[in-house]
């Protein structure tokens, strides 16, 4: 089992920045990738960014060029640096981890990011 705890959400004005953190604990040696998803009110959960154990990254189209995912293997932590935030980025951001076994998924409880104009 893997436990994920997010932090760093909050309220920011348009054009501002935030950095989210996700600390993983438990059977982290079984993880193939970690990432961030978000869900805005009335919308489906969508991919924000993902980073594999090898360091490969991928981003949702709406955040490319503005958000950066990174990780600190020593601290078992994944970060999401969010710049040039807009009101459309307002959502609950969830940390995700996928294990090496197909179908093995873990989720954090989420952290709210609210961008005001």
Secondary structure by P-SEA (a helix, b strand, c coil): cbbbbbcbbbbbcccbbbbbbbbbccccccccccbbbbbcccccccccccccccbbbbbcccccccbbbbbcccccbbbbbbcccccccccbbbbbbbcccccccccccbbbbbbcc
